[in-house]
Amino acid sequence: MTEFLPNPERGKEVFDLDRSYVFHSWSAQGQISPLPVATGKGSYFWDNEFAYGHVHFFGPYLYRSAFWATSEEEECKRALEHLENTIIFEGANTIAAILIETVVGTAGVLIPPKGYLEGVRALCDKYGIVWIADEVMSGFGRTGKWFAYQHSTVEPDLIVFAKGVNSGYVPLGGVVISKKIADTFNDRVFPGGLTYSGHPLACAAAVATIDVMKEEKIVDNAARIGAEVIGPGLRDLATRHPVIGEVRGIGVFWALDLVTDRSTRAPLAPYAGSSPAMNELVGECKKLGLMPMSNFNRIHVVPPCNVTEAEAKEGIALLDKAFSVVDKYYTGAR
């Protein structure tokens, strides 16, 4: 793993380990305040027990912008201004870390605009805050690079990973630690660890998985299939099915944002809910032999990183048939 990195039993546990690294690193610098962490709204850890007491902020999401932005550049600029204002309002000396999904996954496959991660890095450096990158979903090839942050020009202080490290054959999660954080423990013990830390079977599965990924060039495959097959195929679907309001994604990590009206962007299903249209769409997919990943008004297209061109095209063709049954729910101008 060290060849392609910068310098728990499941993803959620490693966040506790992450916070422990930050806490002890923070205390070594003389900080004695509580340990608030700033996290993005809608991210996986925003609404589970890990997030209690966290400070929350909006990340960039141009299609449904919280900042009334009209361009990617404007969205990036305003999102970073909002983050800095949040830091200032809370007090930079009270925030130990900023924790973000490099590519927000379950909440909609939100790709950060160009310059956003660089801006987060700059704010962390300016205010002495640790940047934790959640790569549990986006890591290990999903975006066409080993880690999603590698699409930027900067590096986080800590990287949380799980899932793809061994394809889920055995539960495994972990944290990659920068030299700066690691140096904190040169002269002090790190009082942390999990019951099954370093489990031989889980680690062996990870080593074998990474070996195969390198031998079979699976990361390159994910990048190529996304750029040449999935992206063009989904955008072509959007020209034929008006309920597809936006297509977004990278590598083999995509989402279709479904609407009843493209001009108003009214969602096909309410937030945190479903709708007859979404139920019908999911049912039709299953009837055709396609197991969809749906969340509120979205269909996520997230095949394995080793998916073939033929398999990707077959899946898109089945989606094309499935969408034909819900186009009737579109009420906007055509």
C-alpha positions in Angstrom: 0.0 0.0 0.0 2.9 2.4 0.7 3.7 2.4 -3.0 0.6 4.3 -3.9 -0.1 6.3 -0.7 1.3 9.8 -0.1 3.8 9.6 2.6 -11.4 -1.7 12.1 -13.7 -4.1 11.3 -15.8 -1.6 9.3 -15.5 2.0 8.2 -17.3 3.5 11.2 -14.9 2.2 13.8 -11.8 3.7 12.1 -13.3 7.2 12.6 -13.0 6.7 16.3 -9.4 5.7 15.8 -8.9 8.8 13.6 -10.3 11.1 16.2 -8.0 9.5 18.8 -4.9 10.2 16.6 -6.1 13.8 16.2 -6.9 14.2 19.9 -3.5 13.0 21.1 -1.6 14.9 18.4 -3.6 18.0 19.4 -2.9 17.6 23.1 0.8 17.1 22.4 0.7 20.7 21.1 -0.7 22.0 24.3 -4.4 22.2 23.2 -6.7 21.2 26.1 -10.1 22.2 24.7 -12.7 19.6 23.8 -12.4 18.0 20.3 -14.9 19.4 17.9 -14.7 18.2 14.4 -16.2 20.0 11.4 -18.0 17.6 9.0 -19.9 18.2 5.8 -23.7 18.0 5.8 -25.1 14.9 4.1 -21.9 12.9 4.4 -22.1 9.4 5.9 -20.7 10.3 9.3 -23.0 13.4 9.5 -26.0 11.5 10.7 -24.7 8.6 12.8 -23.5 8.4 16.4 -19.9 9.4 15.4 -21.1 12.9 14.6 -22.6 13.9 17.9 -21.2 17.3 18.9 -19.7 18.0 15.5 -19.9 21.3 13.8 -21.5 21.0 10.3 -21.1 22.9 7.1 -22.4 22.7 3.5 -20.0 21.3 0.9 -20.2 22.1 -2.8 -23.2 20.7 -4.8 -23.8 23.0 -7.8 -27.0 21.3 -9.1 -28.7 22.0 -5.8 -26.5 24.8 -4.6 -26.9 26.1 -1.0 -25.0 29.2 -2.2 -27.1 30.2 -5.2 -24.1 29.6 -7.4 -24.4 29.5 -11.2 -21.0 28.1 -12.1 -18.6 25.5 -10.7 -16.0 28.2 -10.0 -18.6 30.3 -8.1 -19.8 27.2 -6.1 -16.2 26.4 -5.1 -15.5 29.9 -4.0 -18.6 30.3 -2.0 -18.4 26.9 -0.4 -14.8 27.7 0.8 -16.0 31.1 2.1 -18.8 29.3 4.0 -16.3 26.8 5.5 -13.9 29.6 6.6 -16.8 31.6 8.1 -17.8 28.4 10.0 -14.3 28.1 11.3 -14.2 31.7 12.4 -17.6 31.6 14.0 -16.8 28.5 16.0 -13.3 29.6 16.8 -10.3 28.0 15.0 -8.7 27.0 18.3 -11.8 24.9 19.1 -11.8 22.8 15.9 -9.3 20.0 15.8 -10.1 18.5 12.4 -12.1 18.9 9.2 -13.5 15.6 8.1 -14.9 15.3 4.6 -15.7 12.5 2.1 -13.3 13.3 -0.7 -16.2 12.3 -3.0 -19.5 12.3 -1.1 -21.0 8.9 -1.7 -24.4 7.9 -0.3 -25.6 11.5 -0.3 -25.3 11.7 -4.1 -21.8 11.1 -5.5 -20.8 14.7 -5.3 -17.5 15.4 -7.1 -15.7 18.3 -5.6 -15.2 21.2 -8.1 -11.7 22.0 -9.2 -9.8 23.8 -6.5 -12.1 22.8 -3.6 -9.8 20.3 -2.0 -6.9 22.6 -2.5 -8.9 25.3 -0.7 -9.7 22.9 2.2 -6.0 22.2 2.5 -5.2 25.9 2.6 -7.8 26.6 5.3 -6.5 23.8 7.4 -2.9 25.0 7.1 -4.0 28.6 7.8 -5.9 27.8 11.0 -3.8 24.8 12.2 -6.5 22.2 11.6 -6.1 18.6 10.6 -7.7 17.5 7.4 -9.2 14.0 7.5 -10.2 12.5 4.2 -12.9 9.8 4.3 -12.0 7.4 1.4 -14.1 4.5 2.7 -16.3 4.6 -0.4 -14.1 6.4 -2.9 -10.8 4.7 -2.2 -9.1 1.8 -3.9 -9.9 2.6 -7.5 -13.5 3.6 -7.4 -12.8 7.0 -9.0 -10.2 5.8 -11.4 -7.3 6.5 -9.0 -6.1 4.6 -6.0 -7.6 7.4 -3.8 -10.0 10.2 -4.8 -7.9 12.9 -3.3 -5.3 12.1 -5.9 -7.4 14.0 -8.5 -6.3 17.1 -6.7 -2.8 18.5 -6.1 -2.8 18.3 -2.3 -2.7 15.6 0.4 -4.8 15.1 3.6 -3.3 14.6 7.0 -5.2 11.4 7.7 -7.0 9.0 5.3 -9.8 6.6 6.5 -10.3 3.5 4.3 -12.2 0.3 4.3 -14.5 -1.5 1.8 -12.3 -1.7 -1.3 -9.1 -2.5 0.5 -10.0 -6.2 0.3 -13.3 -6.1 -1.6 -15.2 -6.9 1.6 -14.1 -10.5 1.7 -13.1 -10.0 5.3 -14.1 -6.9 7.4 -11.2 -4.5 7.5 -10.7 -0.7 7.9 -7.7 1.5 8.6 -6.2 4.9 8.8 -3.3 6.2 6.8 -1.3 8.7 8.9 0.9 11.5 7.6 4.5 11.9 8.9 3.5 15.1 10.7 0.9 13.2 12.8 3.0 10.1 13.2 5.9 12.1 14.5 3.7 13.2 17.4 4.1 9.6 18.8 7.9 9.3 18.5 8.2 10.2 22.2 4.8 9.3 23.5 2.6 6.2 23.4 -0.5 6.1 21.3 -3.2 4.7 23.7 -5.5 3.2 21.1 -6.4 0.1 19.2 -9.4 -2.2 18.5 -10.0 -5.8 19.6 -9.2 -7.2 16.2 -6.6 -4.7 15.1 -4.1 -6.2 12.7 -6.2 -9.4 12.2 -3.9 -11.7 10.1 -6.7 -13.0 7.8 -8.1 -9.5 7.1 -4.7 -8.1 6.4 -3.8 -11.1 4.2 -7.0 -10.5 2.2 -6.0 -6.9 1.7 -2.5 -7.8 0.5 -3.9 -10.3 -2.0 -6.6 -7.9 -3.2 -4.1 -5.1 -3.8 -1.7 -7.5 -5.6 -4.5 -8.5 -8.0 -5.6 -4.9 -8.5 -2.1 -4.0 -9.6 -1.6 -7.1 -11.7 -4.9 -6.7 -13.6 -4.7 -2.9 -13.7 -8.1 -2.6 -12.2 -7.7 1.0 -11.2 -6.9 1.8 -14.9 -9.9 -0.2 -15.9 -12.2 1.8 -13.6 -10.9 5.1 -15.1 -11.3 3.9 -18.7 -14.8 2.4 -18.3 -16.0 5.5 -16.6 -14.6 7.9 -19.2 -15.4 5.8 -22.3 -18.6 3.8 -21.4 -20.5 4.8 -18.2 -20.2 8.6 -18.5 -21.2 8.8 -22.2 -23.8 6.1 -21.8 -25.6 7.8 -18.9 -25.4 11.2 -20.6 -27.0 9.6 -23.6 -29.8 8.2 -21.4 -30.4 11.8 -20.2 -31.1 12.9 -23.7 -34.0 10.4 -24.0 -35.4 10.4 -20.5 -36.4 13.9 -19.2 -36.6 12.6 -15.5 -32.8 12.5 -15.5 -32.0 16.0 -14.3 -28.3 15.6 -13.9 -25.6 12.9 -14.6 -22.5 13.2 -12.4 -19.6 10.9 -11.5 -16.1 9.8 -12.1 -14.5 6.4 -12.7 -17.1 3.8 -11.6 -18.8 6.1 -9.2 -21.9 7.7 -10.7 -25.4 9.1 -9.8 -28.5 10.1 -11.7 -30.4 13.0 -10.0 -34.0 12.5 -11.0 -36.6 15.3 -11.3 -40.2 16.0 -12.3 -39.2 19.3 -13.9 -35.7 20.1 -15.2 -36.3 23.9 -15.0 -37.2 23.8 -11.3 -35.2 20.7 -10.5 -38.0 19.4 -8.3 -36.9 16.0 -7.1 -38.7 12.8 -8.2 -38.9 11.8 -4.5 -38.7 13.9 -1.4 -35.6 14.1 0.8 -35.4 11.2 3.2 -38.4 9.6 1.4 -39.6 7.7 -1.6 -42.3 8.1 -4.1 -44.5 5.9 -6.4 -42.2 6.9 -9.3 -39.1 5.7 -7.5 -40.8 2.5 -6.3 -41.9 1.8 -9.8 -38.4 2.5 -11.2 -36.7 0.2 -8.7 -39.3 -2.5 -9.3 -38.8 -2.3 -13.1 -35.0 -2.6 -12.7 -35.3 -5.7 -10.6 -37.8 -7.2 -13.1 -35.2 -6.7 -15.8 -32.6 -8.4 -13.7 -30.8 -5.2 -12.6 -30.3 -4.6 -8.9 -30.3 -0.8 -8.5 -28.9 1.3 -5.7 -31.5 4.0 -5.1 -31.5 6.8 -2.5 -34.4 9.3 -2.3 -34.6 10.7 -5.8 -31.4 9.2 -7.1 -30.1 6.1 -8.9 -26.5 5.4 -8.1 -24.5 3.5 -10.8 -21.6 2.0 -9.0 -20.4 -1.3 -10.6 -17.3 -3.2 -9.5 -14.0 -1.7 -10.5 -13.3 -4.7 -12.7 -16.5 -4.3 -14.6 -16.1 -5.0 -18.3 -17.2 -2.8 -21.2 -19.8 -5.3 -22.2 -21.2 -5.5 -18.7 -21.4 -1.8 -18.3 -23.2 -1.4 -21.6 -25.6 -4.1 -20.7 -26.4 -2.4 -17.4 -27.0 0.9 -19.1 -29.3 -0.7 -21.7 -31.4 -2.2 -18.9 -31.6 1.2 -17.2 -32.8 2.7 -20.5 -35.7 0.2 -20.5 -36.5 0.8 -16.8 -36.6 4.6 -17.2 -39.3 4.2 -20.0 -41.8 3.4 -17.3 -41.3 6.5 -15.2 -41.0 9.2 -17.9 -44.8 9.7 -17.4 -44.0 11.3 -14.1 -42.2 14.2 -15.7 -44.4 17.3 -15.7 -42.0 19.9 -17.1 -41.5 21.2 -20.6 -39.9 18.8 -23.0 
